[in-house]
Amino acid sequence: MASITFFESGIRKELPDSSGIKEACEDAGIPFGCKDGLCGTCLVTVIEGRENLSPKNDKENDLLGPAGDERLACQCILKQGNITIKY
């Protein structure tokens, strides 16, 4: 079982390994626009555990570039372990 912690609230949610984080982020109040990695509305910063997320895909690289801790929540898969994000 994996987990996501929201830095601002301290709320922690458990997720099955290899699941998307979009639904948990929506529940925490992160806004979503297109939900397809094009608009950047769901931009989050990974504080801890970025190695537990899927690599940035082409949509994220095009919008954000390959480096850095910023991710699009609609595109992230939590492979395993724990992550802490800030929005």
Beta strands, then each sheet from edge to edge (+ up, - down):
strand 1: 2-6
strand 2: 12-15
strand 3: 19-20
strand 4: 43-48
strand 5: 70-72
strand 6: 77-78
strand 7: 82-86
sheet 1: 2+ 1- 7- 4+ 5-
sheet 2: 3+ 6-
end
